[in-house]
Amino acid sequence: MGKLSFITIFLLAFSSYFVLSTDFVYASISTENNAVETIANTQQNTTEESGNNGPESNLGYLFAVFAIVWGMFFAFMLLLIRKQTRIHAEITSLKDLLGRFKNSDDST
């Protein structure tokens, strides 16, 4: 398995922790106005009780996105370096082949 695969697996495992640790809020739309207001009030009351309304409560998500973006950037750079190395090796081998071909034509 290549380094790129290990990086991808690490990023998926790291980001899945943050995705799976989030709380989900379910809501249903009703034709009665009272039901919609009740659902909205319940959601508002749960956020007030938790006390995590400040911007500091989102730092985990910010760090996760920051790490994922930088991980993707470095994975992309590794991919480009590997491609450049392969292309450089192919160009070198083609130059050698062309040089041998010219030498064989000159000797005949």
Buried (B, 14 or more C-beta within 10 A) or exposed (E): EEEEEEBBEEBEEEBEEBEEEEEEEEEEEEEEEEEBEEBEEEEEEEEEEEEEEEEEEEEEEEEBEEBBEEBEEEBEEBBEEEEEEEEEEEEEEEEEEEEEEEEEEEEE
